[in-house]
């Protein structure tokens, strides 16, 4: 993709997702993910209607008239976007690949955070950490994140969610809002998720295509494993093959939902042909 084409694509995503975050998600995001609490701002003279519980007795005694402490909401937060860029994210039978939808969701979340003056960071992962962008504020930073989501070429095609979560725990010392976007066709990440969800506010967004849920009966066809790149001939007319695949797929989905829920993390399921706007909004409203 040349620079001109890339900038055009970044701009298109910015226009669409900024409009969404401005008109729909700004307030919802703010009320769902509040600041870390109240921080002391100043002391002033007591006025009628002030909360007497905030009276500063030391200053009151010094000046012989009531003074109160003023607090402000400590609003600034950090959002970490963790995006799976392994081979399976390049699957798509509808209008878009899964990674196109993931890019739009990530951009919408990033602009929602920017509206609230929060920092945004990015972790792109496969079975290794492919790219880490430390959290920063501002529109240009978000545009850089979108650019990387569009054009970054991973070295690996495989997935390891455990490694990604370990890396998160290592680099994020303070509590962060974490959105992990993947198809979650992986297992054995229960323990690392539990540790991460204990410290951070974690949400898993599973993006999937309905054609992945089962193999249709098409006779003998050549298929490619997106994560190994390996081609193989598969007899899709075999009931056992279709049943085994369906079992494998459903087990991974069940593992994702159960593991995230039991760890106290949030879960969003988003099919590529469904509206991610509706899914995000519903999630924010339930949590708000």
C-alpha positions in Angstrom: 0.0 0.0 0.0 1.5 3.3 -1.0 1.6 6.4 1.3 -1.2 8.2 -0.5 -3.5 5.2 -0.4 -2.7 4.6 3.3 -3.4 8.2 4.3 -6.7 8.0 2.4 -7.7 4.8 4.3 -6.6 6.3 7.7 -8.6 9.5 6.9 -11.7 7.4 6.0 -11.5 5.4 9.2 -10.9 8.6 11.2 -14.0 10.4 9.8 -16.3 7.4 10.4 -15.0 6.4 13.9 -14.6 10.0 15.2 -18.2 10.7 14.3 -19.3 7.6 16.2 -17.2 8.4 19.3 -18.3 12.1 19.3 -22.0 11.5 18.9 -22.5 8.1 20.5 -19.7 6.9 22.7 -18.2 10.0 24.4 -20.7 10.2 27.3 -21.2 6.5 27.5 -17.4 5.9 27.7 -17.1 8.6 30.4 -19.8 7.2 32.6 -18.6 3.6 32.2 -15.0 4.2 32.9 -14.7 6.8 35.6 -11.5 8.3 37.0 -9.5 6.9 39.9 -11.5 8.9 42.4 -11.3 12.4 43.9 -8.1 14.4 44.3 -7.7 17.4 46.7 -7.8 20.8 44.9 -8.0 23.7 47.3 -9.5 25.1 50.5 -12.0 27.9 50.5 -14.5 29.6 52.9 -17.6 27.6 53.7 -20.7 28.7 51.7 -24.3 27.9 52.5 -25.2 24.5 51.0 -21.6 23.0 51.2 -21.2 19.5 52.5 -20.2 19.9 56.2 -18.3 16.6 56.0 -15.7 18.5 53.9 -14.9 21.1 56.5 -11.1 21.4 57.1 -11.0 21.8 60.9 -7.3 22.8 61.0 -7.9 25.8 58.6 -11.2 26.6 60.3 -9.5 26.8 63.7 -6.6 28.9 62.3 -8.9 31.6 60.7 -11.7 31.2 63.2 -14.3 30.8 60.5 -15.4 27.6 58.6 -13.4 26.5 55.5 -13.9 23.4 53.4 -11.8 21.2 51.2 -12.6 21.2 47.5 -12.0 18.0 45.5 -11.9 17.3 41.8 -12.5 14.1 40.0 -9.2 12.6 39.0 -10.3 11.8 35.5 -7.3 10.8 33.5 -7.1 7.2 32.6 -5.1 5.0 30.3 -6.6 2.7 27.7 -4.6 -0.2 26.3 -5.7 -1.7 23.0 -4.4 -5.3 22.6 -4.9 -6.4 19.0 -4.4 -10.0 17.7 -2.9 -9.7 14.2 -2.3 -13.4 13.6 -3.2 -15.1 10.4 -6.7 -16.0 11.4 -7.7 -12.3 11.5 -7.4 -12.2 7.7 -10.5 -14.3 7.3 -13.6 -12.8 5.8 -16.5 -14.0 3.7 -18.7 -10.9 4.0 -17.9 -7.3 3.1 -14.9 -7.1 5.4 -12.1 -9.1 6.9 -12.1 -9.6 10.7 -9.1 -7.3 10.9 -11.0 -4.5 9.1 -13.7 -4.6 11.8 -11.1 -4.8 14.6 -9.4 -1.7 13.2 -12.7 0.3 13.2 -13.6 -0.9 16.7 -10.1 0.0 18.0 -10.2 3.4 16.4 -13.7 4.2 17.8 -12.5 3.2 21.3 -9.4 5.3 20.9 -11.2 8.4 19.9 -13.7 7.9 22.7 -10.8 7.9 25.1 -9.2 11.0 23.5 -12.4 12.9 24.0 -12.0 12.3 27.7 -8.3 13.3 27.6 -7.2 9.8 28.4 -4.0 8.2 27.2 -4.1 5.4 24.6 -1.5 2.7 24.0 -1.3 -0.2 21.6 0.0 -3.8 21.7 -0.1 -5.8 18.5 0.5 -9.5 19.1 0.7 -12.9 17.4 2.5 -15.6 19.4 5.0 -12.8 20.1 4.7 -9.1 20.8 5.0 -7.6 17.3 4.6 -3.9 18.3 4.2 -1.9 21.5 3.2 1.8 21.4 3.4 3.3 24.9 0.3 5.3 26.0 0.0 8.9 24.9 -2.7 11.5 24.4 -4.0 13.3 21.3 -5.4 12.9 17.8 -2.0 12.5 16.0 -1.2 9.6 18.4 -4.5 7.9 17.6 -3.8 8.4 13.8 -0.5 6.6 14.3 -2.3 3.7 16.0 -4.8 3.5 13.1 -1.9 3.6 10.6 -0.2 0.7 12.4 -3.4 -1.3 12.5 -3.9 -0.9 8.8 -0.4 -1.5 7.5 1.6 -3.4 10.1 3.0 -6.7 8.7 3.4 -9.4 11.4 6.4 -11.7 11.5 4.4 -14.6 12.8 0.9 -16.0 11.9 0.3 -17.8 15.1 -1.5 -16.7 18.3 -0.5 -16.7 22.0 -2.8 -14.8 24.3 -0.8 -15.8 27.4 2.4 -14.1 26.1 0.4 -10.9 25.3 -1.2 -10.8 28.8 2.2 -11.3 30.4 3.7 -8.4 28.4 0.7 -6.2 29.5 1.3 -7.0 33.2 5.0 -6.2 32.7 4.6 -2.8 31.0 1.5 -1.4 32.8 2.2 -0.8 36.4 -0.9 1.3 37.0 -4.5 0.3 36.5 -5.6 0.6 32.9 -8.7 0.0 30.8 -7.8 -2.9 28.5 -9.6 -4.0 25.4 -8.3 -7.2 23.8 -9.5 -7.8 20.3 -9.2 -11.2 18.8 -11.1 -14.2 17.5 -9.8 -16.0 20.7 -9.1 -19.3 18.8 -6.7 -20.2 21.6 -6.6 -21.7 25.0 -4.5 -22.0 28.2 -4.6 -18.3 29.1 -6.8 -18.7 32.2 -4.0 -17.9 34.8 -2.5 -14.9 33.0 -5.9 -13.4 32.4 -6.8 -13.8 36.0 -3.6 -11.9 37.0 -4.3 -9.1 34.4 -8.0 -8.8 35.3 -7.1 -8.5 39.0 -5.1 -5.4 38.2 -6.8 -3.9 35.2 -10.3 -3.3 33.8 -10.2 -5.9 31.0 -12.7 -6.5 28.2 -12.4 -9.2 25.5 -14.0 -8.4 22.2 -14.4 -11.5 20.1 -14.6 -10.7 16.4 -15.7 -13.6 14.2 -17.2 -14.5 10.8 -20.3 -16.7 10.7 -18.7 -19.0 8.1 -16.1 -20.0 10.7 -18.7 -21.6 13.0 -19.0 -24.7 10.8 -17.6 -26.3 7.7 -20.2 -26.6 4.9 -20.5 -29.8 2.9 -18.6 -29.0 -0.3 -16.9 -32.3 -1.0 -13.1 -32.5 -1.2 -11.6 -29.0 -1.0 -8.2 -27.5 -0.5 -8.0 -25.4 2.7 -5.3 -23.3 4.1 -4.6 -23.0 7.8 -4.3 -19.2 8.3 -2.0 -19.6 11.3 0.5 -22.1 9.8 0.1 -21.3 6.1 -0.2 -25.0 5.4 -2.5 -26.2 2.6 -4.4 -29.5 3.0 -7.1 -31.4 1.2 -10.2 -31.8 3.4 -13.2 -34.0 2.7 -16.0 -31.7 3.9 -18.6 -34.3 3.0 -17.4 -36.4 6.0 -19.8 -35.9 8.9 -17.0 -36.7 11.4 -14.8 -33.9 10.1 -17.6 -31.4 10.2 -18.6 -32.5 13.7 -15.0 -32.5 15.0 -14.5 -29.0 13.6 -17.7 -27.7 15.1 -16.7 -29.2 18.5 -13.3 -27.6 18.3 -14.7 -24.2 17.4 -17.4 -24.3 20.1 -15.0 -25.4 22.8 -12.7 -22.4 22.1 -15.7 -20.0 22.2 -16.9 -21.5 25.5 -13.4 -21.3 26.9 -13.2 -17.6 26.0 -16.6 -16.7 27.5 -16.1 -18.7 30.7 -12.5 -17.7 31.3 -13.2 -14.0 30.9 -16.4 -14.0 32.9 -14.9 -16.0 35.8 -11.9 -13.6 35.9 -14.2 -10.7 36.3 -13.4 -9.4 32.8 -16.0 -8.1 30.3 -17.1 -10.0 27.1 -18.4 -8.6 23.8 -19.2 -10.9 20.9 -19.2 -9.2 17.5 -19.9 -10.9 14.2 -18.4 -9.1 11.2 -21.8 -8.7 9.5 -23.4 -7.3 12.7 -23.2 -3.7 14.0 -20.3 -3.2 16.4 -21.8 0.1 17.3 -24.9 -1.6 18.8 -22.6 -4.1 20.6 -20.3 -1.5 22.1 -23.2 0.8 23.1 -25.1 -2.1 24.7 -22.0 -3.1 26.7 -21.3 0.5 27.9 -25.0 0.9 29.0 -25.0 -2.4 30.9 -21.8 -1.4 32.7 -22.5 2.3 33.2 
